[in-house]
Amino acid sequence: MWQISLSRVEEAFRALDEAYLKYKTFILAFSGGKDSTVASILFYRWVKERGVRPLVVLIHNDTLSEIPEMEQWVRYFIDQFLEKARQLGLDVRLEYAAPYPTETWYWRVFVRGYPASTFSFRWCVDLLKIEPTARRLRRYPNAVLVVGSRDEESAARSKSMAARFGSCMSNASCLGAYITQNNDIPKVAPIRFWTLEEVWHFLRRQTDFDVSSVGASPLHFSPNPFIHSLSQLSNIG
C-alpha cells in the first residue's frame, strides 16, 4: 500500500520553521478543499509539536455561490480548528472574505447580464476571490499566508509556482522554494511538492480532525480522478 514518508511532513515543518523566524502572524487560507485542509492540519501539528505560539488567522473566502454542503463542511472544520487551536493556548481569529452584494456571481450574471465565467474568461476570480480576500489580508501587516498550493495540480500551476517561489537547486536544500516574498503578501506553501496520492493518504491516516463529513461534498473530496475533474468545473471562478 502506498504511504506518505515522514520526510514530507518534516519538510513542511521546516518550511514553517523558516517562516516563523521572520513572521509571528500566520494566516491560513482555508477553502475547504483537500489541499487547504491538509495544509491547515499540518499547521496545527507543527504548532503542537514545535510549541510555538504565533498569532493565527483562519481566513475563508465565501464566494456566496458555493453549494450548501460545501459551506457546511467548511464551517464544521473551522469549528474544530478553532477549538483545538484555543486548547493549545493560541490567539486564533476567524475571517470570512466575501464579495460585496453587487459583486456576487448571481448579481453580475442575472442582474447585470455578464456572461457566465469560463476557463478562458474568468472574470469572477478577481471579484469573488482575490479582491475580497485582499481586503481582509490588509488588516494583518507583517504576516505570512499559508497556502495549500501544489505543483502537481496542473501544468499551469507548476509554472506559476516556479515563477513565484523559485525551484529547488540541484544537490541543495529545497527550503527556499517553499516561501516567496515576491508579491503583495509573503506566502509559504508547505505541501508544494506533495503528490495527489500523498494528500489523500495524509487525510485518511491523520487522527487530529474529523474529516469524515467531507463525504457531504463528494465533488471536492472524491479520490476518483473523474469526480475530481468535475469539482474543478463546479468551481470555475
Stockholm file with secondary structure:
# STOCKHOLM 1.0

chainA/1-237         MWQISLSRVEEAFRALDEAYLKYKTFILAFSGGKDSTVASILFYRWVKERGVRPLVVLIHNDTLSEIPEMEQWVRYFIDQFLEKARQLGLDVRLEYAAPYPTETWYWRVFVRGYPASTFSFRWCVDLLKIEPTARRLRRYPNAVLVVGSRDEESAARSKSMAARFGSCMSNASCLGAYITQNNDIPKVAPIRFWTLEEVWHFLRRQTDFDVSSVGASPLHFSPNPFIHSLSQLSNIG
#=GR chainA/1-237 SS CCCCCHHHHHHHHHHHHHHHTTCSEEEEECCSSHHHHHHHHHHHHHHHHHCCCCEEEEEEECCSCSCHHHHHHHHHHHHHHHHHHHHTTCCEEEEEECCCGGGSHHIIIIISCCCCCCSSCCHHIIIIIIHHHHHHHTTSTTCEEECCCCGGGCHHHHHHHHHHHCCCCTTSCCGGGGEECSSSSCEECTTTTCCHHHHHHHHHHCCSSCCGGGGGSHHHHCCCHHHHHHHHHHTCC
#=GC SS_cons         CCCCCHHHHHHHHHHHHHHHTTCSEEEEECCSSHHHHHHHHHHHHHHHHHCCCCEEEEEEECCSCSCHHHHHHHHHHHHHHHHHHHHTTCCEEEEEECCCGGGSHHIIIIISCCCCCCSSCCHHIIIIIIHHHHHHHTTSTTCEEECCCCGGGCHHHHHHHHHHHCCCCTTSCCGGGGEECSSSSCEECTTTTCCHHHHHHHHHHCCSSCCGGGGGSHHHHCCCHHHHHHHHHHTCC
//
